[in-house]
Amino acid sequence: METWVQQELATSHFGDIRLSQRFMQIVDQLAQAPHTSIPEAMGTPAAVKATYRFWDNEKVDEAKILNPHRASTLRRIKAEQRVLVLHDTSEEKYTSHAQTQGLGYLDHPSQRGLKMHTSLAASVQGVPLGILRHDFWRRDPQELGKAASKQKPLSQRESRKWLASFVEANALIEAPTEIIHIADREADFYDLFTMPRPTHVQFLIRASHNRRLADGAGKLFEILESTEDLGTTTVEVSARKGQSTREAVVHLRCAKVRLAAPQNKPEAVPEVSLWAIEAYEPHPPQGVQALRWLLLTTLPMTCRQDVEMMLFYYSLRWLIERFFYTLKQGCQVEELQLQTAQRLKNAITTYSIIAWHLMFILYHSRQAPHTSCESLFP
């Protein structure tokens, strides 16, 4: 068995030592050929049957599968002065698997599968440290076409996933390690800005709404546009459909703002003071959409170097996109043919640990290219 599996999953606990041993054997075998089918990766009919039985065992669930990896992740985090916690949501599509029970509809109403919200910890140098949380859910097909979720209480909305993932990470990662939560525009909602936040916790979120400012000071986007230009810098733009990774020369703006509470809030909520950052590309390459990032952060911006650091940190959000890509393309989790949604959750979580390890090898080697390969491989 690979040494990394034994070290990473040493604290596995399923209430039965045989299940823990089986779990490590499954991860070890799948990790050697993650892109292949389960029968190919496991090698023998007996091993294949044991894998399916493990994912179907009532003592096994996604939380117990993730727990030992999360414990190892927290040990790596403890060695860092500052960590980034990247949050995003993915869809695992199983539309063609008509026999699978417990699936829901996805963003495209005709597709079926599971939604998965992930929190991935990374160093400020861009090395993935591990997965802190997976949150799976299904959208009930009987709810398709009914009232928009924004009309429901927050506890019943999908946006609660942001609050839950932030709160859990805050509880897991102790001071003095500083946490910076990073998320895209979907996380721009006021309840998140006003949630209780320990002193060692900060956030960096891409703005989606042109919010009102307090005391009639105007609107967020217009205030930034009227703020003095701080000069230019270069940021890396991650690859997207039809476009490879590129570098963009952007102009910088920054302003301290005080957001007014939303007018549609029935209860009294406080105003929020944040720093707003804009990075805009006035001259993109021909045929390429110009880059424009509008970011909100709780970290004080005292100089241009602080602004540039926030842009670099936000560019590292791309790591969680690469994690989803590795999980789907490298580990082929959307090809799994399992009979229930719970078995899929167990299998996806198992492969998630392997996907993280593949990424860790890649990005660790980029940060420390002269390190002997024997530090990662026997």
NORHUZI-V627141 format. One record per pair of residues at least 24 apart in sequence whose C-alpha atoms are under 10 Angstrom apart, sorted by sequence separation. I is the first residue (numbers start at 1). J is the second residue. D is the distance in Angstrom with one decimal. If there is no record, write none. Layout:
I;J;D
I;J;D
This chain:
1;25;7.2
4;28;8.9
26;50;8.7
27;51;9.8
90;114;8.6
91;115;4.8
92;116;7.4
113;137;9.4
114;138;5.3
115;139;8.0
162;186;9.0
163;187;9.2
174;198;9.7
175;199;8.5
176;200;6.9
177;201;9.0
178;202;7.7
179;203;7.8
180;204;6.7
181;205;7.8
182;206;8.3
183;207;9.6
184;208;8.6
185;209;8.5
228;252;8.7
229;253;5.3
230;254;7.8
253;277;5.8
254;278;6.3
273;297;9.3
274;298;5.3
275;299;7.1
276;300;9.9
277;301;9.1
327;351;6.9
328;352;9.7
330;354;9.7
331;355;6.9
2;27;9.6
3;28;9.3
22;47;9.5
26;51;6.5
90;115;6.0
91;116;6.2
113;138;7.4
114;139;7.9
136;161;9.7
162;187;6.7
175;200;6.0
180;205;9.8
227;252;9.6
228;253;6.5
229;254;8.2
252;277;7.4
253;278;5.1
254;279;8.9
273;298;7.8
274;299;7.8
275;300;6.6
276;301;9.0
326;351;9.8
327;352;6.3
330;355;7.5
1;27;9.5
2;28;6.4
5;31;9.2
25;51;9.2
89;115;7.1
90;116;5.2
91;117;8.8
112;138;9.1
113;139;8.8
135;161;7.5
161;187;9.5
162;188;9.8
166;192;8.7
174;200;8.0
175;201;8.8
227;253;6.3
228;254;8.0
252;278;5.8
253;279;6.6
272;298;9.6
274;300;8.1
275;301;6.8
326;352;8.9
327;353;9.3
329;355;10.0
1;28;6.2
2;29;9.2
23;50;9.8
89;116;5.6
90;117;6.3
112;139;9.1
134;161;10.0
159;186;8.3
160;187;9.9
162;189;9.6
170;197;8.1
171;198;9.4
173;200;9.3
174;201;9.6
226;253;9.0
227;254;7.0
228;255;9.1
251;278;8.0
252;279;4.8
253;280;8.6
274;301;9.7
327;354;8.3
328;355;9.1
331;358;10.0
1;29;8.4
22;50;7.9
23;51;8.3
26;54;9.1
88;116;8.5
89;117;4.2
90;118;8.0
159;187;7.7
163;191;8.1
164;192;10.0
167;195;8.9
170;198;7.6
173;201;9.4
224;252;9.8
225;253;7.8
227;255;7.0
250;278;9.3
251;279;5.5
252;280;6.8
279;307;9.4
324;352;8.8
326;354;9.3
327;355;5.5
330;358;9.1
2;31;9.4
22;51;8.0
88;117;5.8
89;118;6.2
112;141;9.0
135;164;9.2
159;188;9.9
162;191;9.8
163;192;6.2
166;195;9.5
167;196;8.9
224;253;6.6
225;254;9.6
226;255;9.9
250;279;5.7
251;280;5.4
252;281;9.3
278;307;9.2
279;308;9.5
323;352;8.4
326;355;5.8
327;356;8.5
2;32;9.3
87;117;7.3
88;118;5.7
89;119;9.1
135;165;8.3
159;189;8.6
162;192;7.5
163;193;9.8
167;197;8.6
170;200;8.7
224;254;6.8
249;279;9.2
250;280;5.1
251;281;6.3
277;307;7.1
325;355;9.1
326;356;8.3
23;54;7.6
87;118;5.7
88;119;7.0
110;141;10.0
133;164;9.7
134;165;8.7
160;191;9.3
166;197;9.4
167;198;10.0
170;201;7.0
223;254;9.6
224;255;6.7
249;280;8.4
250;281;4.5
251;282;7.7
276;307;9.6
277;308;9.7
324;355;8.5
327;358;9.8
22;54;7.6
23;55;9.3
86;118;8.0
87;119;4.6
88;120;8.7
106;138;8.3
107;139;9.6
109;141;8.8
133;165;7.0
159;191;9.7
160;192;9.1
163;195;8.0
169;201;9.5
170;202;9.9
223;255;8.0
224;256;9.6
248;280;9.2
249;281;6.2
250;282;7.2
275;307;9.8
279;311;8.0
323;355;6.7
324;356;9.7
326;358;8.1
85;118;9.8
86;119;5.6
87;120;6.5
104;137;8.3
105;138;7.2
106;139;7.1
132;165;8.6
133;166;9.9
159;192;9.5
223;256;9.9
224;257;9.5
248;281;6.9
249;282;8.4
250;283;8.7
277;310;8.6
278;311;9.3
322;355;9.6
323;356;6.9
326;359;7.9
20;54;9.9
85;119;6.3
86;120;5.1
87;121;8.9
103;137;8.9
104;138;4.7
105;139;5.5
106;140;9.7
223;257;8.8
248;282;9.8
249;283;8.1
250;284;9.3
277;311;8.7
322;356;9.8
19;54;7.3
84;119;9.9
85;120;5.6
86;121;6.2
102;137;9.8
103;138;6.1
104;139;4.5
105;140;6.8
106;141;9.3
109;144;7.6
133;168;8.1
166;201;9.5
220;255;9.6
248;283;9.0
249;284;8.3
323;358;9.3
84;120;8.2
85;121;4.5
86;122;7.5
102;138;7.6
103;139;7.8
104;140;5.3
105;141;5.7
109;145;9.0
132;168;8.5
133;169;8.2
248;284;7.4
320;356;10.0
323;359;7.3
23;60;9.8
84;121;5.7
85;122;6.4
102;139;9.7
103;140;8.0
104;141;5.7
105;142;9.4
132;169;7.0
154;191;8.9
166;203;9.5
220;257;7.7
248;285;8.9
322;359;8.3
19;57;9.2
83;121;6.8
84;122;5.2
85;123;8.8
102;140;8.9
103;141;8.5
104;142;9.2
105;143;9.3
106;144;9.8
219;257;9.8
220;258;9.2
83;122;5.9
84;123;6.1
85;124;10.0
104;143;9.7
105;144;7.6
220;259;8.1
257;296;9.4
19;59;8.8
20;60;9.9
82;122;9.4
83;123;5.1
84;124;6.4
104;144;9.5
132;172;8.6
217;257;9.1
219;259;9.0
250;290;9.5
254;294;9.7
256;296;9.6
319;359;8.9
19;60;8.5
82;123;7.2
83;124;6.0
84;125;9.6
117;158;10.0
132;173;9.8
217;258;8.9
218;259;10.0
219;260;9.7
250;291;7.7
251;292;9.5
252;293;9.8
253;294;9.5
254;295;9.4
255;296;9.9
256;297;9.7
23;65;8.1
80;122;9.8
81;123;9.2
82;124;6.9
83;125;9.3
84;126;8.8
86;128;9.8
217;259;9.5
248;290;8.7
249;291;9.1
250;292;8.3
254;296;9.9
256;298;9.9
16;59;8.6
80;123;7.3
81;124;9.3
83;126;9.6
84;127;10.0
85;128;9.7
118;161;9.3
119;162;9.5
214;257;8.3
215;258;8.7
217;260;9.6
248;291;7.4
250;293;9.6
14;58;9.9
15;59;7.4
77;121;7.9
79;123;10.0
80;124;8.9
84;128;9.3
85;129;9.6
92;136;9.9
117;161;7.0
118;162;9.7
213;257;7.0
214;258;5.6
215;259;9.3
216;260;8.8
235;279;9.3
256;300;8.5
319;363;9.8
14;59;6.2
15;60;9.3
20;65;9.4
76;121;9.7
77;122;8.3
83;128;10.0
84;129;9.5
85;130;9.7
86;131;9.6
87;132;10.0
89;134;9.6
91;136;9.7
116;161;9.7
117;162;8.5
213;258;5.7
214;259;5.5
215;260;7.9
234;279;9.9
243;288;8.2
256;301;8.2
13;59;9.9
14;60;6.5
76;122;9.7
77;123;7.9
83;129;9.0
85;131;9.2
86;132;9.8
87;133;9.4
89;135;9.1
90;136;9.7
119;165;6.7
212;258;8.8
213;259;4.5
214;260;4.4
233;279;8.9
242;288;9.9
255;301;8.4
13;60;9.5
14;61;9.0
73;120;9.6
74;121;9.1
76;123;9.4
85;132;8.6
89;136;9.6
118;165;8.0
119;166;8.5
211;258;9.9
212;259;6.2
213;260;4.9
214;261;8.0
232;279;8.8
234;281;9.8
254;301;7.8
73;121;7.9
117;165;8.4
121;169;9.3
211;259;6.9
212;260;5.6
213;261;8.5
232;280;9.3
254;302;9.8
73;122;9.7
119;168;9.7
120;169;9.9
211;260;7.5
212;261;8.1
213;262;10.0
229;278;9.7
232;281;9.3
254;303;9.5
14;64;6.7
119;169;8.2
211;261;9.0
212;262;8.0
229;279;9.9
254;304;8.7
13;64;7.0
14;65;8.5
211;262;8.2
212;263;9.5
227;278;9.7
253;304;9.1
12;64;7.5
13;65;8.5
77;129;6.9
224;276;7.5
252;304;8.5
12;65;7.5
76;129;6.5
77;130;8.8
223;276;9.5
224;277;7.6
225;278;8.4
254;307;7.4
12;66;8.8
13;67;8.4
75;129;9.4
76;130;8.4
224;278;6.9
237;291;8.1
253;307;8.5
12;67;7.2
13;68;7.9
73;128;9.4
74;129;8.4
221;276;9.2
252;307;7.9
9;65;9.1
11;67;8.0
12;68;5.2
73;129;5.8
74;130;8.2
124;180;9.7
220;276;8.2
221;277;10.0
235;291;9.7
252;308;8.4
9;66;9.0
11;68;5.1
12;69;8.5
72;129;8.9
73;130;5.0
74;131;9.4
214;271;7.2
221;278;8.8
9;67;8.5
10;68;6.7
11;69;8.4
72;130;8.0
73;131;6.9
74;132;8.2
121;179;9.4
213;271;8.9
214;272;8.8
9;68;5.0
10;69;8.7
11;70;9.9
12;71;9.6
70;129;9.6
71;130;9.5
72;131;9.7
73;132;7.4
121;180;9.7
213;272;9.4
214;273;9.4
252;311;9.7
8;68;6.8
9;69;5.8
11;71;7.7
70;130;6.9
71;131;9.7
121;181;9.2
213;273;9.6
7;68;9.5
8;69;5.8
9;70;9.1
10;71;9.4
11;72;8.7
69;130;7.3
70;131;6.2
71;132;8.8
120;181;9.9
7;69;9.4
8;70;8.9
9;71;8.6
10;72;8.8
69;131;7.4
70;132;5.6
119;181;9.2
120;182;9.9
8;71;8.4
9;72;7.7
69;132;8.5
70;133;8.0
119;182;9.6
5;69;9.6
8;72;5.9
67;131;9.6
119;183;9.8
7;72;8.2
8;73;8.6
66;131;8.0
67;132;8.7
66;132;8.3
67;133;9.2
193;259;9.8
66;133;7.9
194;261;9.7
66;134;8.3
190;259;9.3
207;276;8.8
63;133;8.5
190;260;9.8
191;261;9.9
204;274;10.0
206;276;9.6
207;277;9.5
224;294;8.9
62;133;9.9
63;134;8.1
190;261;7.7
203;274;10.0
204;275;9.5
205;276;9.8
206;277;9.3
207;278;9.8
233;304;10.0
62;134;8.1
63;135;9.4
89;161;9.2
190;262;7.6
204;276;9.7
206;278;9.8
232;304;10.0
62;135;9.2
88;161;9.7
89;162;9.7
189;262;9.7
204;277;10.0
221;294;8.2
230;303;9.4
231;304;8.7
235;308;8.9
62;136;9.2
87;161;9.7
88;162;8.7
220;294;9.6
230;304;6.9
234;308;9.0
87;162;7.8
190;265;9.7
194;269;7.8
233;308;7.4
236;311;9.5
194;270;7.2
232;308;9.5
235;311;7.3
236;312;8.3
193;270;9.8
194;271;8.3
230;307;9.4
234;311;9.4
235;312;7.0
238;315;7.8
87;165;7.9
191;269;9.0
193;271;9.4
194;272;7.0
233;311;9.5
234;312;9.4
237;315;7.2
238;316;9.2
87;166;8.7
190;269;9.3
193;272;7.1
235;314;9.8
236;315;6.7
237;316;9.9
238;317;9.5
239;318;9.0
85;165;9.7
86;166;9.9
190;270;9.9
193;273;9.3
235;315;7.4
236;316;9.3
238;318;6.5
85;166;8.7
190;271;9.6
193;274;9.1
237;318;8.8
238;319;9.4
190;272;8.9
236;318;10.0
238;321;9.3
239;322;10.0
85;169;7.9
210;294;10.0
238;322;9.7
85;170;9.9
208;293;9.8
209;294;9.8
207;293;8.0
208;294;7.9
206;293;6.9
207;294;5.4
208;295;9.0
206;294;5.7
207;295;5.4
208;296;10.0
205;294;8.5
206;295;4.3
207;296;6.3
83;173;9.4
205;295;5.6
206;296;6.2
207;297;9.8
204;295;6.6
205;296;5.3
206;297;8.8
204;296;5.7
205;297;6.5
82;175;9.7
203;296;7.9
204;297;4.4
205;298;9.5
81;175;9.1
82;176;8.6
83;177;7.1
84;178;8.6
85;179;6.9
86;180;8.5
87;181;7.5
88;182;9.1
203;297;5.5
204;298;7.1
78;173;7.8
81;176;7.0
82;177;5.3
83;178;6.2
84;179;6.0
85;180;6.1
86;181;6.1
87;182;6.3
88;183;6.6
202;297;7.3
203;298;5.8
204;299;8.1
77;173;7.7
78;174;8.0
80;176;9.2
81;177;4.8
82;178;4.5
83;179;5.2
84;180;4.9
85;181;4.8
86;182;5.0
87;183;5.4
88;184;7.5
202;298;5.6
203;299;7.4
77;174;9.5
78;175;9.0
80;177;6.3
81;178;6.2
82;179;6.0
83;180;6.3
84;181;6.0
85;182;6.0
86;183;6.2
87;184;8.0
89;186;9.5
201;298;8.9
202;299;6.4
74;172;7.6
75;173;9.8
78;176;8.7
79;177;8.2
80;178;8.4
81;179;8.9
82;180;7.6
83;181;8.7
84;182;6.8
85;183;8.6
86;184;9.3
88;186;8.7
201;299;9.5
74;173;7.0
78;177;6.6
88;187;9.0
74;174;9.4
77;177;7.7
78;178;9.9
87;187;9.0
71;172;9.6
77;178;9.8
70;172;9.6
77;179;9.8
193;296;9.8
193;297;9.7
193;298;9.2
204;310;7.7
188;295;9.8
204;311;9.6
185;293;10.0
188;296;8.9
206;314;8.5
185;294;9.3
204;313;8.5
205;314;8.3
185;295;9.1
204;314;7.4
184;295;9.1
183;295;9.8
182;297;9.3
181;297;9.5
180;297;9.2
82;200;9.3
84;202;9.6
85;203;9.1
86;204;9.8
180;298;9.2
82;201;9.9
84;203;9.1
85;204;10.0
180;299;8.9
84;204;9.6
184;314;8.9
182;313;8.1
183;314;8.2
182;314;6.8
180;313;9.0
181;314;9.9
182;315;9.8
184;317;8.2
182;316;8.9
183;317;7.2
182;317;6.7
181;317;9.9
183;320;10.0
124;309;9.7
126;312;9.7
125;312;9.5
126;313;8.5
124;312;9.0
125;313;8.8
128;316;9.9
124;313;7.0
126;315;9.5
127;316;9.4
123;313;9.8
126;316;6.3
125;316;8.7
126;317;9.2
128;319;7.5
124;316;8.3
126;318;9.7
127;319;8.6
128;320;8.8
131;323;10.0
123;316;9.5
126;319;7.7
122;316;8.6
122;317;9.4
128;323;9.1
120;317;9.5
122;319;8.3
121;319;9.6
122;320;9.4
120;319;8.5
121;320;9.2
120;320;6.6
119;320;8.3
118;320;8.3
120;323;8.6
138;341;9.0
137;341;9.5
118;323;9.7
136;341;9.7
118;324;9.3
136;342;9.7
137;345;9.6
136;345;7.3
135;345;9.6
134;345;9.4
134;348;9.9
134;349;7.8
133;349;10.0
131;349;9.9
134;352;9.4
113;334;9.2
131;352;8.2
130;352;9.6
131;353;7.8
130;353;8.0
130;355;9.9
131;356;7.5
130;356;6.4
86;313;10.0
114;341;7.8
129;356;8.1
130;357;8.3
86;314;9.2
113;341;8.4
128;356;7.2
129;357;9.1
84;313;7.8
88;317;8.9
116;345;9.2
128;357;8.7
130;359;9.6
84;314;9.4
86;316;8.4
87;317;8.1
90;320;9.9
114;344;8.9
128;358;9.9
129;359;9.5
130;360;8.3
86;317;6.0
89;320;9.4
90;321;8.9
113;344;9.8
114;345;8.6
128;359;6.9
129;360;7.2
84;316;8.7
85;317;8.9
86;318;8.9
88;320;7.0
89;321;9.4
92;324;9.6
116;348;9.8
127;359;8.2
128;360;5.6
84;317;8.8
86;319;8.0
87;320;7.3
88;321;8.1
91;324;9.3
127;360;6.4
128;361;9.3
86;320;6.5
87;321;9.8
90;324;7.1
126;360;9.8
127;361;9.0
128;362;9.5
85;320;9.7
86;321;9.7
89;324;9.1
90;325;9.9
92;327;9.9
93;328;9.8
127;362;8.7
128;363;7.3
129;364;9.7
88;324;9.4
92;328;8.2
120;356;9.1
127;363;5.3
128;364;8.2
91;328;10.0
97;334;9.9
100;337;7.8
101;338;9.0
102;339;9.0
103;340;8.0
104;341;9.4
126;363;7.1
127;364;5.9
97;335;9.3
99;337;9.1
100;338;6.4
101;339;6.1
102;340;6.1
103;341;6.1
122;360;9.7
125;363;9.2
126;364;8.6
127;365;9.3
94;333;9.7
95;334;9.7
96;335;9.8
97;336;9.1
99;338;8.6
100;339;4.4
101;340;4.6
102;341;5.1
103;342;9.6
125;364;9.5
127;366;8.8
93;333;9.2
94;334;6.4
97;337;7.0
99;339;6.4
100;340;5.1
101;341;6.0
102;342;7.9
126;366;9.5
127;367;7.7
92;333;7.9
93;334;6.1
94;335;7.9
96;337;9.8
97;338;8.5
98;339;9.4
99;340;8.4
100;341;6.8
101;342;8.9
103;344;9.8
126;367;8.3
92;334;6.2
93;335;9.0
94;336;8.4
97;339;8.7
101;343;9.9
102;344;9.9
125;367;7.5
91;334;9.6
92;335;9.9
94;337;8.6
100;343;9.7
94;338;9.9
100;344;9.2
94;341;10.0
94;344;9.9
92;344;9.5
92;345;9.9
92;348;9.1
62;342;8.3
65;345;9.9
66;346;9.2
61;342;7.6
62;343;9.1
65;346;7.2
69;350;10.0
56;338;9.5
60;342;9.6
61;343;8.3
62;344;9.4
63;345;9.7
64;346;9.2
65;347;9.2
55;338;9.5
56;339;9.5
60;343;9.3
62;345;6.1
63;346;8.6
66;349;6.6
69;352;9.9
70;353;9.5
56;340;8.9
58;342;9.9
61;345;7.7
62;346;4.9
65;349;6.8
66;350;7.5
69;353;7.1
61;346;5.8
62;347;8.2
64;349;9.7
65;350;6.6
52;338;8.4
56;342;7.9
57;343;8.9
60;346;7.6
61;347;9.5
62;348;8.4
63;349;8.5
66;352;8.7
55;342;8.2
56;343;5.8
62;349;5.9
65;352;10.0
66;353;7.7
69;356;9.9
55;343;5.3
56;344;9.5
61;349;9.1
62;350;8.0
65;353;9.1
54;343;9.1
55;344;8.1
57;346;9.9
53;343;9.5
55;345;8.7
56;346;8.3
35;326;9.7
52;343;8.3
55;346;5.7
56;347;9.7
34;326;10.0
35;327;9.5
54;346;9.0
55;347;6.5
34;327;9.3
35;328;9.4
54;347;9.5
35;329;7.7
36;330;9.1
37;331;9.1
34;329;9.8
35;330;5.4
36;331;7.6
37;332;8.2
52;347;9.0
55;350;9.3
34;330;6.7
35;331;4.7
36;332;7.7
37;333;9.6
51;347;9.3
33;330;9.6
34;331;4.8
35;332;5.9
33;331;8.5
34;332;7.6
35;333;8.9
37;335;8.2
38;336;8.4
34;333;9.3
36;335;9.8
37;336;8.1
38;337;9.8
31;331;8.9
37;337;9.9
30;331;9.0
34;351;7.8
31;350;9.9
30;350;9.1
31;351;8.2
34;354;7.7
30;351;7.9
34;355;8.5
31;353;9.1
32;354;9.4
27;350;6.9
31;354;5.8
26;350;8.6
27;351;7.7
30;354;7.9
31;355;8.6
34;358;9.7
26;351;9.9
24;350;9.9
27;353;8.2
28;354;8.9
31;357;8.8
23;350;8.7
27;354;7.2
31;358;8.7
9;353;9.7
8;353;9.2
5;353;9.7
5;354;9.4
8;357;9.7
5;357;9.7
4;357;9.0
4;376;7.7
3;376;8.9
4;377;8.3
3;377;8.3
4;378;9.2
2;377;8.3
3;378;7.5
2;378;7.6
